[in-house]
């Protein structure tokens, strides 16, 4: 067990380091995601957290709490966030300490960021009061999103249960990590307790994080497969999509071209899921269920 823990830790840190290098390379290419503002909140431990907030121009449909990928930042997710805001959703996304744009990132080496991410999201839930929310995230943030829907990842030293003060009404996780013993087990993912949409792509293979085989991408579906059936869980597989949609999200320094066609399919399915399970529309749920298929380019499964 100790050997597997060590290997998983090394794999996680290698993945984060690679993401950091690629983000530096692509930093000049990125601009603001969309109209937004930055607010400051504080964790229970007294640490300041900068939160990017997008507010819709019209009627408010609800609130989404979004967690970015390792080394990234909220502003690199405009192609995902903007459709939500246009549909009437307020989106709040903290700048986690592992971001290259966080001024204190050097103080949170390795898995120290995991504890800080949980603290960030606890503070964000407290910030919105009693308002219901949808949890969403990408990669490392996908793990955070599943946690906010009841999944039970590894509790960092120094924190007490519950991981979050209350659960999301639904979860959208883009390419969450596979089982990593120092972060989450299959059993931990299996505790997911709310409706969820778990996405991956047929090119979603990360060296050191997933098996570098033709079907290595399947490991990202673990939260979908491990959760008990009958709980409105959806698994979405997009043909030709990698972890970053060709640099369209998270890391603009990724080799292109941007994979905009599969990203549009992801946004369409996520939009229906959000309307159906975030806003409670029975019509949207029926439309989403009508898209369930084993066929690519957008294989949609339901359990």
VENPEJO-V763538 format. One record per backbone hydrogen bond with DSSP energy under -0.5 kcal/mol. NH is the residue of the N-H (numbers start at 1). CO is the residue of the C=O. E is the energy in kcal/mol with one decimal. If there is no record, write none. Layout:
# VENPEJO-V763538
NH:CO:E
NH:CO:E
This chain:
# VENPEJO-V763538
5:1:-2.4
6:2:-2.3
7:3:-2.4
8:4:-2.3
9:5:-2.4
10:6:-2.5
11:7:-2.7
12:8:-2.6
13:9:-2.5
14:10:-2.6
15:11:-2.4
16:12:-2.4
17:13:-2.6
18:14:-2.5
19:15:-2.2
20:16:-2.2
21:17:-2.3
22:18:-2.2
23:19:-2.3
24:20:-2.1
25:21:-1.8
26:22:-1.6
27:23:-0.8
27:24:-0.8
29:26:-1.6
30:26:-0.5
30:27:-1.3
37:53:-2.1
39:51:-2.8
41:49:-2.4
43:47:-2.6
46:43:-2.0
49:41:-2.7
51:39:-3.1
52:93:-2.7
53:37:-3.3
54:91:-2.6
61:88:-4.1
62:88:-0.8
64:90:-2.9
65:134:-2.7
66:64:-0.6
66:92:-2.7
67:136:-1.8
72:69:-1.6
76:73:-1.8
77:74:-1.7
78:75:-0.6
80:77:-1.4
81:77:-2.9
82:78:-2.4
84:80:-0.8
84:81:-0.6
85:81:-2.2
86:82:-2.7
87:83:-1.4
88:85:-1.7
89:84:-2.3
90:62:-2.7
91:54:-2.1
92:64:-2.7
93:52:-2.6
94:66:-0.6
95:50:-2.7
96:94:-0.9
99:96:-1.8
100:71:-1.6
102:99:-1.6
105:102:-1.6
107:104:-2.0
108:105:-1.7
112:109:-2.1
113:110:-1.3
114:111:-1.2
115:111:-0.8
116:112:-1.5
117:113:-2.5
118:114:-1.8
119:115:-2.1
120:116:-2.5
121:117:-2.2
122:118:-2.4
123:119:-2.2
124:120:-2.0
125:121:-2.4
126:122:-2.2
127:123:-2.0
128:124:-1.4
129:126:-1.1
131:128:-1.5
134:63:-2.4
135:170:-2.3
136:65:-2.7
137:172:-1.7
138:67:-1.8
139:174:-2.7
141:138:-2.4
142:139:-1.0
143:139:-1.5
144:140:-1.6
145:141:-2.4
146:142:-2.2
147:143:-2.2
148:144:-1.8
149:146:-1.2
150:147:-1.6
151:146:-2.3
152:188:-2.5
153:151:-0.6
154:183:-3.7
156:154:-0.5
159:156:-1.7
168:148:-3.0
169:133:-2.9
170:133:-0.6
171:195:-2.0
172:135:-2.4
173:197:-2.8
174:137:-3.0
174:172:-0.6
175:173:-0.7
175:199:-2.2
177:139:-0.6
180:184:-1.7
183:180:-3.2
184:180:-2.9
189:185:-2.2
190:186:-2.0
191:188:-1.1
192:189:-1.9
193:149:-2.8
194:149:-0.6
195:169:-0.6
196:232:-1.3
197:171:-2.3
198:234:-2.9
199:173:-2.7
199:197:-0.5
200:236:-2.4
202:238:-2.1
203:241:-2.2
204:201:-1.9
205:203:-2.2
207:205:-0.5
209:206:-2.4
210:206:-2.6
213:211:-2.1
216:213:-2.0
218:215:-1.7
219:216:-1.5
220:217:-1.8
221:218:-1.9
222:219:-1.5
224:221:-0.8
225:221:-2.3
226:222:-2.9
227:223:-1.3
228:190:-0.7
230:303:-6.8
231:228:-0.6
234:196:-3.1
235:301:-1.9
236:198:-3.0
237:299:-2.7
238:200:-1.9
239:237:-0.5
239:297:-2.4
241:238:-1.4
245:242:-1.1
247:244:-0.7
248:244:-1.0
248:245:-1.0
249:244:-1.7
250:76:-1.4
251:249:-3.0
254:251:-1.6
259:245:-2.2
260:258:-1.6
263:259:-1.5
264:260:-2.2
265:261:-1.8
266:262:-2.3
267:263:-2.6
268:264:-2.3
269:265:-2.3
270:266:-2.9
271:267:-2.5
272:268:-1.9
273:269:-2.5
274:270:-2.8
275:271:-2.3
276:272:-2.7
277:273:-3.3
278:273:-0.6
278:274:-1.7
279:274:-1.5
281:275:-2.3
282:280:-0.7
285:281:-1.8
286:282:-2.2
287:283:-2.2
288:284:-2.4
289:285:-2.6
290:286:-1.7
291:287:-0.5
291:288:-1.5
292:289:-1.3
293:300:-1.6
299:237:-2.3
300:293:-1.2
300:298:-0.6
301:235:-3.1
301:299:-0.5
303:233:-2.5
